[in-house]
Amino acid sequence: MYTVLVCDDDIAILDSLEIYLKLEGYNVLRADNGRGAIEQVKNNEVHCVILDIMMPGIDGFTVCKKIREKSSTIGIIMLTARTQEMDKVSGLMIGADDYIT
C-alpha cells in the first residue's frame, strides 16, 4: 500500500484530503506544519507528499527542499492558493513534481 503525507495548516483541508485518499486505498499520514511534515518523512516510508506552501514556521518551499535532501523519488505535489507564476516556477525548481492551485 502506498503512503501519502498530507501537510496543511488548515485542518478542514487535511480532513478532506485524508477522506478522499483513504477511499482510494492509500495509507495517509498528516502534518499540520512544516516541522511535522519533515518528521513524518524521516520516520515513515512516504511515497508522495501533498504540501501546502503558506504555513506558519517552516513553509512548504523549505519542506520541499528538506524532503529532496532525503529523497529524489518521493513525489511532491504542492497544493496551494498561491497562483503567481513565480511561485509555481519556484516550487518546481526546488523539487516539486507538480503544483496545483
C-alpha positions as CSV (number, residue, x, y, z in Angstrom):
1,M,0.0,0.0,0.0
2,Y,1.3,3.5,-0.9
3,T,1.6,6.1,1.8
4,V,0.7,9.7,1.2
5,L,1.6,12.5,3.6
6,V,-0.7,15.5,3.6
7,C,0.7,18.7,5.1
8,D,-1.5,21.7,5.5
9,D,-2.2,24.1,8.4
10,D,-5.9,24.1,7.6
11,I,-7.5,21.1,9.4
12,A,-10.6,21.1,7.1
13,I,-8.3,20.5,4.1
14,L,-6.4,17.8,5.9
15,D,-9.6,16.1,6.9
16,S,-11.0,16.3,3.3
17,L,-7.8,15.0,1.6
18,E,-7.5,12.2,4.1
19,I,-11.0,11.0,3.4
20,Y,-10.6,11.0,-0.3
21,L,-7.2,9.4,-0.3
22,K,-8.3,6.6,2.1
23,L,-11.4,5.9,0.0
24,E,-8.9,5.3,-2.9
25,G,-7.0,2.8,-0.8
26,Y,-4.0,4.9,0.3
27,N,-2.4,5.0,3.8
28,V,-2.5,8.6,4.9
29,L,-0.2,10.5,7.2
30,R,-0.9,14.0,8.4
31,A,1.1,17.0,9.4
32,D,-0.3,20.5,10.2
33,N,3.0,22.3,10.0
34,G,6.3,22.0,8.2
35,R,8.3,20.6,11.1
36,G,5.7,17.8,11.4
37,A,6.0,17.0,7.7
38,I,9.8,16.7,7.9
39,E,9.5,14.4,10.9
40,Q,6.9,12.2,9.2
41,V,9.2,11.8,6.2
42,K,12.1,11.0,8.5
43,N,10.2,8.4,10.5
44,N,8.0,6.7,7.8
45,E,8.2,5.3,4.3
46,V,6.4,8.1,2.4
47,H,5.7,7.7,-1.3
48,C,4.0,11.0,-2.0
49,V,3.6,14.4,-0.3
50,I,0.7,16.8,-0.8
51,L,2.2,20.0,0.5
52,D,0.8,23.5,1.3
53,I,3.2,26.4,0.9
54,M,1.8,29.0,3.3
55,M,2.2,27.6,6.7
56,P,3.5,29.2,9.9
57,G,7.0,28.4,10.9
58,I,8.6,26.3,8.2
59,D,6.9,27.0,4.9
60,G,6.2,24.5,2.1
61,F,9.2,25.6,-0.1
62,T,11.6,24.8,2.8
63,V,9.9,21.5,3.5
64,C,10.2,20.6,-0.2
65,K,13.9,21.3,-0.1
66,K,14.4,19.2,3.0
67,I,12.5,16.3,1.5
68,R,14.6,16.5,-1.6
69,E,17.8,16.3,0.5
70,K,16.5,13.0,1.8
71,S,15.0,11.5,-1.4
72,S,14.7,12.2,-5.1
73,T,12.0,9.6,-5.5
74,I,9.2,10.9,-3.2
75,G,6.5,12.6,-5.2
76,I,5.8,16.1,-4.1
77,I,2.6,17.9,-5.1
78,M,2.2,21.5,-4.0
79,L,-1.4,22.3,-3.3
80,T,-1.8,26.0,-2.6
81,A,-3.8,29.2,-3.0
82,R,-0.7,31.0,-4.3
83,T,-1.3,31.5,-8.0
84,Q,1.6,33.7,-9.1
85,E,3.6,32.3,-11.9
86,M,6.8,32.9,-10.0
87,D,5.5,30.8,-7.1
88,K,4.9,27.9,-9.4
89,V,8.3,28.2,-11.0
90,S,9.9,28.4,-7.6
91,G,8.1,25.3,-6.4
92,L,9.0,23.3,-9.4
93,M,12.7,24.5,-9.4
94,I,13.2,23.5,-5.8
95,G,11.9,19.9,-6.4
96,A,8.2,19.7,-6.5
97,D,6.8,17.4,-9.2
98,D,3.6,19.3,-9.7
99,Y,1.9,22.5,-8.5
100,I,-1.8,22.7,-8.1
101,T,-3.7,25.9,-7.3
